[in-house]
Amino acid sequence: MSRRLWRIRRYIAGMIETRSRSVETWLLFAMVLVAAIIVIGGATRLTNSGLSITEWAPIRGALPPLSHEAWLAEFEKYKLIPEFEAEHPDMDLAGFKFIYFWEWGHRQLGRFIGLAYVLPLLWFAFRKKLPSGKGFLFLIPAVLIGVQGAIGWWMVYSGLQEGMVNVSQYRLATHLGVAFIILGVLYWLFKSTRNGFDLKPVGAVMTKRSAVLAALVYLQIIAGAFVAGTKSGLSYNTWPLMDGDFVPGGYLIQNPLWRNIFENTAAIQFNHRMLAYVILALGIWVWISARKVAHMRGITSMFMIILLWQAILGIWTLLTGAQNDLFHIKLALIHQFSSIFVFLVALALVWKSRHYNTVK
């Protein structure tokens, strides 16, 4: 090979490596931002701040009130919704500012995520740095981020209606579910950019099991949203039994029966517990099975460690629920934060079971 040809090939390889790393860094940063907004969203919910801004103003709402009069006007709007009379009738302006900034910060981060994803996407597309023929895949998170903003207001709007003092648990679950879908898509794009989009699955024996495990983890996250949305974690604060019973009394008290799954506090918490046991049992099975598959041992062990931590944290959070104090709120927030790692490691497990011979 001539020296000139060798230099050309080296230059091209360097260009590809640079492109890959810059896109990878961007996707990784986007993942960090989405994880952050999930946690801040949890803090907004736990501090009862989500309904403090009663209007959806994507442009004008980027700035908080800038004068004392403007603050008073916003406070008066908040006083008109049912939540104020039901939960904060004695709140003063300082207390309102506290909850306002939680919700405002949540919305601001949402705006920033949109810009932090779309602007680099346009730049990479213009400079032709996206993987050839795969650029359309990078539009998926952009569309989902835009949809998520609308879902966020759709959720808040439900809590502003007459007779409502909280947002609808159905809409809360949708909002959280889409956030994790965005996180999952970003992760898969990151891995595909790093390893190649044209990898063919190797058909590893663990693929189906890990996929089922990841699906159950996602389902458990949705179930957790219903626990949060109905405040089901603030009752039945005993473990392993629920106030002395394995199956709580009134489990199927509502009609039609399907409503118990989504609206009955006893059923919602019981189902969340049972699904945790199922995931733990399946995780142990996958971990034991991985002992025979060398490339899966490390990732399954990592999954079991974070899963056990999450289970212990969930029980601890439950046992402190009766107090509903600052310590309980911190535990609940850490529990939600840890769910992000459980989800990502579950996805990593699926990826490695499919592409173990090419994973970096």
N, C-alpha and C positions, 0 to 999 in steps of 0.2 A: 504494500500500500504506500502510495506517495505521501510525502510529508504534507503537501497541500490538501490532499483528500482527507488525511487524518485530522488536520486542523478544522476542516469544514465539518466533519462528523462530530468533532468535539464541541464546536460552536453550537451546532444544532442540538446536541445533547444538553448543553448548558442552558439553551433557550427553553427547552422542554422542562428541565428541572426547575428553572426560575418560575415559569408559568405555573407549574404544579404547586410549588411551595407558596406562591402568592395567593392562589385561589384557596389552597388548604388553610392558610392563615385566616383569610376572610371568613371562610365557613366556620372555622373553629371559634372565631370571635363572635360570629352570629349565634352560635350555640351557647356561648357564655352569656350573651345578652338575653336569650330566651329563657335560660335557666334562672337568670336574675329576676326577670319579670314574673316568672312563676312564683318565686319566693316572695317578691314584693306584693304580688297579688294575694298571696296567702296572708301576709301581714296586714294588708288593707282589709281583708275579710275579718281577721281575728280582732282588729282594733275597731271594728264596726264603722269603718270609714267609707265603704263603697258607695253609699248614697249621698255623700256630702256635696257632690256636684250634681245638680239636678238638670243640667242641660248638656247637650252634645254639640260642642262648637269646635270642630277640628282645627280651624285656623285661629279664631278669636280666643279659644280656650287654652292656647299655648302659653298665655301669660296669666299669672294669678292676679287677684285684685291688687291694685297698686295704690289705693288710698283707703283711709279709714271709712269713708262713705261707701266705697265699693265693697269693702268687707261686710259692712252692715247690710248692704243690699243682698249679697250672697247668703248671709246668715238668715235673712228674712225669707228667702226662697226655701231654705232648708226647713224652716219652722212650719212650712205649709204641708210637708209630706207626713204620712202617718208615723214613720219611724221616730220623728222628733218627740211627739207626744208619748209614744209607747216606751221609748228607751232613753231619751235624753231631755226630759222636760226641764231639768235644772241646768242645762249646759249654758255656759257663758261664751263670749266671743273668743276667748283664748282657747277654750276647749274645742270650739268649732274650727279654729285655725289648725289645730293639731290634726283632726280627722281630715280636714280639707287637703292638707299637704300630702297626706298619705295617698289619697285618691289622685290628686294632681300629679304627684310623682309617678304613680303607676301609669297614668295616661301619657305623661311626658316620655317615659321610657318606651312606651309603645310607639310613639312618634319617632323616637330616635332609632328604634330597631328598624322601622320602615325605611328611613333614610340610610341607615348603616348597611342595609342589605341591597336596596334598589340602586343607589348611586354607584357602589363598586360593581354591581352587576352590569350596569350600562357601560362602565369603563372597561371591564374585562371583555364584554361583547365587542365594543368598538376596537379594542386592541387585539381582538381575536385570541384571547388567552384562555377561553373556555375550551374544554375538550371537544375536539372536532365532531360535529354531528350530534352533540349532546346538550347544546345550549338551551334547548327548550325545557330540559329537565330542571334547569336552574330558575325557570319562571314559576315553578310550582310553589316554592316557599313565598315568593313575592305575592302571588295571588292569595295564598292562605293568610299571609300577614294582613293584607287588606281586608279580607273577609273577617278575620279575627277582630279587627277594630269595630266593624259593624256588629258582630256578635257581642262584643263587650257592652256597647250601648243598649242593644236588645236585652241583655241581661239586667243592666242597671234600670232600664225603663220598667221592667216588671216589678221592681221594688218601690216604684213611685206611685203605684196604683192604689186606689182606695181599698183599705182592708189589708194591705201588705206592709209588713215591717221589715222584711228581708227580701232579697231577690229570689226568684224562682229557683228551686234546686235543679230543675230540668235545664234551665238556661246556664246555671253555674257549671253543671257537669259538661254541657256542650262547650262552654268557654274553656274550661280546663282541658277537656279532651282534645280540642283543636290545638291548644298550646303544645301538648305533648306530641301531637302529630307533626307539627312544625319542627319540633326538636328532633323527632325521629327521621324526618325527611332530610334535615340538615346533616344529621349524623351519617345517613346512608350516602348522601352526596359527598361528604368528606372522605369516607372510606373508598368510594368509587373513584374519586379524583386521585386519591393517593395510590390506589392499587390498580386502577384501570376499569373502565366501564364494560369491557368486552370479556371479562372473566366468565368462564362457564362453571356453574356449580359442580362440585366434585362428587355430589351424591353421598356425602358422609352419612354414616348410620345415625348420627345424633341430630341431623337437620330437622326432622319433623318434631322430635321431642323438644328441641330448643325453641322452635317456632311456636309450639303450643304454650310453652312456658312464658315466652315473651307476650303472647296474646293475653294470657291470664294476668300477667303483671299490669298490662294496660287496662284490662277490665277492672282490676282491683283499684287502680287509680281513679277510674270513673266512679266506682262504688264509694271510694273515699270522699269524692266530691259530694255525693248524696249525704254522707254522714255529716260533712261540714255544712251543707246547705240546709239541713233540717236540724242541726245542732244535736244530732243523735249521740254524740260522744259525751254529752253532759249528763246523761242518765245511764243507768246500769253500770256504775263505775266499780264493778267487782270483776275478778278474773280468777279461775277459768269459768266459773258459772256466772250467770246474769241474775244477780239478786237471788241466788239460791237455786235457780233452775238452769238446766242446760239449754232448753228452748224456752224463751221468755213467755210469760202469759200474754195473751193478746197478739200473738205472732200473726194470726190471720183474721184480725178483728174487722178489717175494712172490706167493703164490697164496692166494686168487683175485686176479686182476689189479687189481680195484678197490681192494684194500687198499693198494696202492702210493701211491695218491693221498693217503691219510690217515695212513699209518703208516711209509712208506719215506722215510727222511731225504733221500736223493738225489732222489727223485721230488718230494717236497714242496718242496724248495728250487728245483729246476729249474722246476716249474710256477709258482711264485711269480715267478721271473725272467721266464718267457715271458709271463705275464699282464701284467707291468709293461710289456714291450715292446709288447704289443697295445694297452694303454691309451694308451701314449705315441704310437703310430702313429695311433690313432683320434682322440686329442686334437689332433694336428697337422692331421689332415684336417678336423676340425670348426673349428679355428682358421682354416685357409685358407678354408673355405667361408664363414665369418662375415665375411670381407672384403666380401662382396656384400650383407650384411644389417647395416645400420647399427646397429641397436639391440643386436646381439649382439657387436660388436667388443670392447667393454670387458670384458665378463664372460668371453669366451673367452680374451682375453689374460691376464686375472687367473688363469684356470684353468691355462693353460700355464705361467705363472711358478711357481705353487705346485706343479704337477706335476713340473716340472724340478727344483725344489728337493728334492722328496720322492725323486725318482729318484737324485739325487746323494747325498742323505743315506742312502738305502738301500744304495748301493754302498759308501759310507764305513763304514757300520755293519758290513757284511759283511766288509770287509777287516780290521777290527779284532777280528773274532769269535774268532780263534784265541787271543788273549790273555785274552778274557773278563774284563777288568779293569774298574776303576771308569769309565775313559774310555769303554769299549765300552758299559757299562750306560747311561751318560748319552746316548750317541748313539742307542741303541736306544729310550730313553724319548722323546727328541726326535722320533725317527722316528714313534713311535706318536702323539705329540702332533700332529705335522704331518698325519697321516692324517685327523684331525678336520677340518682346514681344507680338505683335498682333497675330502672328502665333502660338506661344507657348500657349497663353491663349486660342486661338481657339481650339487647340488640347486638352487642359485641359477640355474645355467645352464638347468636344466630349467624352472624357474618362469618365467624371463624369456622363454624360447622359446615358452611357452604364453600368457603374459599381457603381452607387451611393451608394449602400448599403455596399460596401466593400472598398471604397476609404479611404486612410489615408491622 
